[in-house]
Each structure stands twice: as C-alpha cells, then as structure tokens.
Amino acid sequence: MVAHTTDVTLAIDGGAPIRTSPWPAYDNGDAYVADEDIAAAVQALRSRRYFRYDSRPHEATEAGAFEAALCRYFGATHALGCASGTTALALGLLALDLPAASGVICPAFTFAATPSAILLAGHRPVLVECDDELQLDLADLRRKMAAGARAIVVVHMRGFAADMPAITAIADEFGVPIVEDAVPALGVRLAGRPLGTWGRVGAFSTQSDKALNTGEGGFLLTDDATVYSRALVYSGAYESRMARHFTDPPGLDDLSLPLFSWRMDEIRAALARAQLGRLPGRLEAHRRNYDRVAAALGGRPDIAVRQPVAPGAYLGEALLLRLPDGPSAWWFARALRAEGIGVRAFGDPDDVNVRAFWNWRFLFPDPAVTRSAYPVSTAAVARTVDIPLSANLTEEDCAQLVDAVDKVAAALPGRLP
Ligand SMILES: Cc1ncc(COP(=O)(O)O)c(C=O)c1O
C-alpha cells in the first residue's frame, strides 16, 4: 500500500483531513454493478412481464430462474425469492409453525430487523448475550433455551460466521430449529459449508448494502419441503401457484394460511441473477480489501481487530475494531469520520445506531434498564467501531483508511478517559 504524508493535527481538531472525497458506500451511490446486470434488468422491463406468476412455465420466469441458480450456488434443495431480508426471516419463522407468541432466541448484537422479523412472525424475541468478539454467548444461550425458547435465530453479523457447530449442538440438544439470519454474510462459508444452509432455513437480503444488490429484496433457502411449501403460501403463491415450485407438490391447502404478498418481482430477480453470476468476483474483491486492511491494522495497543470463529469465515464487507471502552470508541469513530473515513461506533450516543439493542424502544422502553440487563453485550457493542469496506475500494482508499487509523490511533492515548 502507498504510504501518505499526513498533517499530524487531527481533522477533528481543525487539521487537514486524510481524504476529502466520500467514503465509498451504498448510500452515496457506490454499487458493484456491471453493464450486463443492468442489461438483464432492462430486458426484464422490456418483457412487460413483471409479476413472477404468469402464463410462462415456472423455470422460464426470472424469479424461477433466480431460485434455481440459488439452489445450484448454495447446494440447497429449495430457494424462494421474496421482498426483503426481514420478510425472508419472517417467512422462515412462520413456516416453522411454532405456537403463537413463542420465545425465539436472537443475539443482542444484531440489526433491529432480526427481532422485528420475530415480532412480525407473531413471536417474542428473547435476547442472548454476546461476548467480547460479539459472538453468541453459549452459556447464556443454553440458559435461555432451558427457559423454554422454541427456536434460535442465529445472525452472522457484519459478515462474520457465528459458531454454527456449537450452536447446532445446543439446538439439537433442545430439539429446536435454527433460522439463520445470513443477511450480512451472503457467500461466506464455514468449514466448507455456505452460511444460510446450516439451519432449517437461511434468510438473505438483496438490499443495496448486501453482496447482491437489487435495491430491496431477499430470499430464503431450505431443504425442508414442508417448510418451503408453507413459506410459499405465506409469501403469496396463491391459487395453486405453490405447486409450480415442486415436481411432486406437498398436499398443502393453500387457503389454510394467510397470504402476505412478500414475493420477489421479475425485475429484481433478473438483476439479482445477473449479479449472482459475478458474486465470486465480488467476494474476492471484499476478501482482498479486507485482508489488506486487517493486516495493516493488526498489532496496535488498545485496538483489536475482530477475529473470525474460523480462518476465512467472514465476508470482508465490514471491519470491526474493538477499543478499550465506549467513550474511546465514540471519539475514535468521530475522529476517523473527520478524516473522511465513513465509520461509525455502534454505541455512540450522538449517532444513534439500530445495531445497538438498547436503542430498540419498540422492545425495550428504557435504554438504561436494557443495558444493565445485558452488561456483557452492552460493553462489547459500545466499544466497537464499524468500518464498511466496499468491494470497489481501491488500493488508495485502503491506504487512506490505514493512514487515518494510524493518525487517530497515535492521538488515542491522550484521549482515553
Ligand atoms: C442482520 C440483518 N438482518 C436482517 C436485515 C434486514 O434486511 P432487509 O433490509 O432486506 O429487510 C438486515 C439489514 O441490513 C440485517 O443487517
């Protein structure tokens, strides 16, 4: 990486920033999209067939072809395109046919959509503590399972695989299903097996910030034909359309379940399928950027790079740094932002983040009470700085990020509370 000369005065203190152009991110127009992806979407538009269920055979539709491609890519038996990652999760949970208002486990460190999907499916989110590495605390998981939870939603948060062998062993011991929230980890493998294929259901998103980008969208994977047929009906495969997804359709009365219209449309499916063909290149780019930056940032006092549960079990779309405590993480993130790097501290009270569970007032009205109920997760989330790494980062971008961390880190000891 190219080294840069820097003004030693921090930009947060009035010095010159390391970079002045926006940090590449989906919300300022950064997209990993090729002309062939755009052509596929335009072709779908020109076809005048935008609804997935029409007079064509299932496999001739864009959504049907996308689902078939997903099954091949993941080695899954069934795939269902749907409206979003949240609806994919909710469909997976609904399809499990749990008693209404069941307790469903989810980690304290996740995006607000995870507990929201549990609520959407008519259940009760039961939070489990996360440890210093922001991984599910297995002792707390076991305690909450023993208290009667009926399913576990595992989250591969910020692209880092959860410890699936250990969590699966606990789920099996209690005889409960796992739904994987693999939204942030599309394309990541653990022990050679794709995330999203470990649980009974795997849920993914194709929203713009994900490894497939169709603006909004999502899909689920399952090998369970009953779960699949139920998810199909809930998603809106009405009037026998569910049967099109099977060579030997299960005998499910498709008016025995409500219909939520969470389908994927043809335009998104065309765009997603084109991008799926180029996913390996995107994954490689993420990995290259991540490894380059992580190697340069490792080994600093007071700053730890989040470690994966196994070598290579991460996407590389986000790099997480652990600072000594919340206030230093918040200052660190603010100082990096002033240097022109688009980072956030999950717990910064001046930058309310939906990944900090104490901000979920739809579940927990009092943030202080919530923080004291989950002290380990609170400390871990509060001290973490999140650096999004676009697949399009150049060497220069990576070098600027490292320079900015160097510059801010050098000033950190004097700023520690
Ligand atoms: C962990 C996690 N789960 C679920 C979702 C929801 O996905 P969508 O926005 O497609 O509903 C997100 C969105 O970023 C997420 O990060």
The ligand as an ORCA input file, in Angstrom:
! r2SCAN-3c Opt
* xyz 0 1
  C     -28.603     -8.795     10.326
  C     -29.694     -8.276      9.433
  N     -30.866     -8.927      9.381
  C     -31.880     -8.502      8.609
  C     -31.761     -7.364      7.848
  C     -32.924     -6.905      7.049
  O     -32.761     -6.985      5.676
  P     -33.753     -6.125      4.743
  O     -33.337     -4.707      4.871
  O     -33.569     -6.665      3.387
  O     -35.140     -6.359      5.263
  C     -30.569     -6.639      7.879
  C     -30.425     -5.421      7.069
  O     -29.372     -4.837      6.957
  C     -29.501     -7.110      8.685
  O     -28.335     -6.459      8.757
*
